[in-house]
Amino acid sequence: MRIHVRSATGIPITTAFVQELNTSGAVIGTADCAGAGECVLGQHPGTYRLRIGAPQFFVNRDTTVNVAGTQGGACSCTILDTHEFTFTLIVDPSQFPFDAAAPL
């Protein structure tokens, strides 16, 4: 699956990451986002628990995504029902070193 990570203004978040979590919430893998706000993961059909975020200024988002497909078959290869998702991260004002509400 291909995941696009954007800010609320639609701009790609180039520092984005997508982590795959196990059932207890521990990180078991991190997707390569190549500095473009576009991450690729999910090589097999199944349910993926994901944490989507950025190192600073944004609130992380946890979600679950189901990837359909068939495993094996005559060619012993996996065929995925490819999906693209776009997730928007919101700004975390507590991470800014100034009071955004205060007059300049």
C-alpha positions as CSV (number, residue, x, y, z in Angstrom):
1,M,0.0,0.0,0.0
2,R,1.1,3.6,-0.6
3,I,0.5,6.2,2.1
4,H,0.6,9.9,1.5
5,V,1.1,12.1,4.6
6,R,0.0,15.7,4.3
7,S,-0.4,18.8,6.6
8,A,-3.9,20.4,7.0
9,T,-2.9,22.7,4.1
10,G,-2.2,19.8,1.8
11,I,1.6,20.1,1.7
12,P,3.5,16.8,1.9
13,I,5.2,16.3,5.3
14,T,8.7,15.3,4.2
15,T,9.7,14.1,7.7
16,A,6.8,11.8,7.9
17,F,7.0,8.2,9.1
18,V,4.7,5.2,9.1
19,Q,5.3,2.5,11.8
20,E,3.7,-0.9,11.8
21,L,2.6,-2.0,15.3
22,N,1.9,-5.4,16.7
23,T,-1.3,-6.1,18.7
24,S,0.3,-4.8,21.9
25,G,1.3,-1.5,20.3
26,A,5.0,-2.1,20.0
27,V,6.7,-1.0,16.8
28,I,7.6,-3.9,14.5
29,G,8.6,-2.0,11.4
30,T,9.0,1.4,9.9
31,A,8.1,2.3,6.3
32,D,10.5,4.0,4.0
33,C,9.0,7.4,3.2
34,A,12.0,8.7,1.1
35,G,11.6,12.3,2.4
36,A,8.6,12.9,0.1
37,G,5.7,12.4,2.4
38,E,4.9,9.2,0.6
39,C,5.5,5.8,2.3
40,V,5.2,2.3,1.0
41,L,4.6,-0.8,3.1
42,G,2.4,-3.9,3.2
43,Q,3.9,-6.7,1.2
44,H,1.2,-9.2,2.2
45,P,-2.6,-9.3,2.6
46,G,-3.8,-8.7,6.1
47,T,-4.6,-6.2,8.7
48,Y,-2.0,-3.5,9.5
49,R,-2.0,-1.5,12.7
50,L,-0.2,1.8,11.8
51,R,1.2,4.9,13.6
52,I,1.5,7.8,11.2
53,G,3.5,10.8,12.3
54,A,6.4,13.2,12.1
55,P,9.3,13.8,14.4
56,Q,8.0,17.2,15.6
57,F,5.2,19.7,15.3
58,F,2.5,17.2,14.5
59,V,0.2,14.9,16.4
60,N,0.8,11.2,15.6
61,R,-2.2,9.2,14.3
62,D,-2.9,5.5,14.9
63,T,-5.1,3.6,12.5
64,T,-5.9,0.1,11.2
65,V,-5.8,-0.7,7.4
66,N,-6.9,-3.9,5.8
67,V,-5.1,-5.0,2.6
68,A,-6.9,-7.6,0.5
69,G,-5.1,-10.1,-1.8
70,T,-4.3,-13.7,-2.4
71,Q,-1.2,-15.6,-1.1
72,G,0.4,-18.3,-3.2
73,G,-1.5,-19.7,-6.1
74,A,-0.1,-21.4,-9.2
75,C,2.8,-19.0,-9.5
76,S,3.6,-19.1,-5.7
77,C,3.4,-15.3,-5.7
78,T,1.4,-12.8,-3.7
79,I,-1.2,-10.6,-5.5
80,L,-2.2,-7.5,-3.6
81,D,-5.2,-5.3,-4.1
82,T,-3.1,-2.1,-4.1
83,H,-4.5,0.9,-2.2
84,E,-3.4,4.5,-1.8
85,F,-4.3,6.4,1.4
86,T,-3.8,10.0,2.3
87,F,-3.6,10.9,6.0
88,T,-3.6,14.5,7.3
89,L,-1.7,15.3,10.4
90,I,-2.7,18.2,12.6
91,V,-0.2,20.6,14.2
92,D,0.5,20.1,17.9
93,P,0.7,23.7,19.3
94,S,2.3,22.5,22.5
95,Q,5.5,21.7,20.5
96,F,6.1,25.3,19.6
97,P,8.5,27.3,21.8
98,F,6.2,30.4,21.7
99,D,2.6,31.3,22.5
100,A,0.9,31.4,19.1
101,A,-2.1,33.1,20.7
102,A,-0.1,36.0,22.2
103,P,0.1,39.2,20.1
104,L,3.4,40.0,18.4
